[in-house]
Amino acid sequence: MKKRRINKKYLKIEIAILSVLILILIGYIVGITAKFINPDYMANIDKLWYVVTIYIINFIMVFTDLMLYIRNYKLDKKNNS
């Protein structure tokens, strides 16, 4: 079976997607941490709990997307070899 050549443009897009997902995850981690170390926010946590909840839900969705991306990348690599 012939080995399929990887298009350089496709590879650049793959790297960009991975970079963006990791950058977004880092942003969510920093945002959640900032909320917990902010004394004004923690003083009003009973009224503002939904903010951190939304951060966590978004983090889980982006993390799941990253895991699916890695899974699909490995499957593509396995199928192309």
C-alpha positions in Angstrom: 0.0 0.0 0.0 1.3 3.5 -0.9 2.1 5.9 1.9 0.0 9.0 1.7 1.9 12.3 1.6 0.9 14.9 4.1 0.0 18.2 2.7 2.1 21.0 4.3 -0.9 23.4 4.3 -2.9 20.7 6.2 -0.2 20.2 8.7 0.0 24.0 9.4 -3.8 24.0 10.0 -3.5 21.1 12.4 -0.8 22.8 14.4 -2.8 26.0 14.5 -5.9 24.2 15.8 -4.0 22.5 18.5 -2.3 25.7 19.5 -5.6 27.6 19.7 -7.2 24.9 21.8 -4.3 24.8 24.3 -4.3 28.6 24.5 -8.0 28.7 25.3 -7.5 26.0 28.0 -4.7 28.1 29.5 -7.0 31.1 29.5 -9.8 29.3 31.3 -7.3 28.0 33.9 -6.0 31.5 34.5 -9.6 32.9 34.6 -10.8 30.4 37.2 -7.7 30.9 39.3 -8.1 34.6 39.2 -11.6 34.3 40.4 -10.6 32.2 43.4 -7.7 34.5 44.5 -9.7 37.7 44.1 -10.9 38.6 47.7 -13.8 40.7 46.4 -15.1 37.9 44.3 -14.8 35.3 47.1 -16.6 37.7 49.5 -19.6 37.6 47.1 -19.3 33.9 45.9 -22.8 33.2 47.1 -24.2 35.7 44.5 -21.6 35.2 41.8 -21.2 31.4 41.8 -22.6 31.1 38.2 -19.5 32.9 36.8 -17.1 30.1 37.9 -19.7 27.5 36.9 -19.8 28.8 33.3 -15.9 28.9 33.2 -15.8 25.3 34.3 -18.4 24.1 31.9 -16.6 25.9 29.0 -13.3 24.4 30.1 -14.8 20.9 30.1 -16.2 21.5 26.6 -12.9 22.8 25.2 -10.9 20.0 27.0 -13.3 17.4 25.4 -12.7 19.0 22.0 -9.0 18.7 22.5 -9.2 15.0 23.6 -11.3 14.3 20.5 -8.8 16.1 18.3 -5.9 14.0 19.7 -7.9 10.8 19.3 -8.8 11.6 15.7 -5.2 12.6 15.0 -4.0 9.3 16.2 -6.6 7.4 14.2 -5.7 9.3 11.1 -2.0 8.6 11.7 -2.7 4.9 12.2 -4.9 4.7 9.1 -2.3 6.5 6.9 0.6 4.4 7.9 
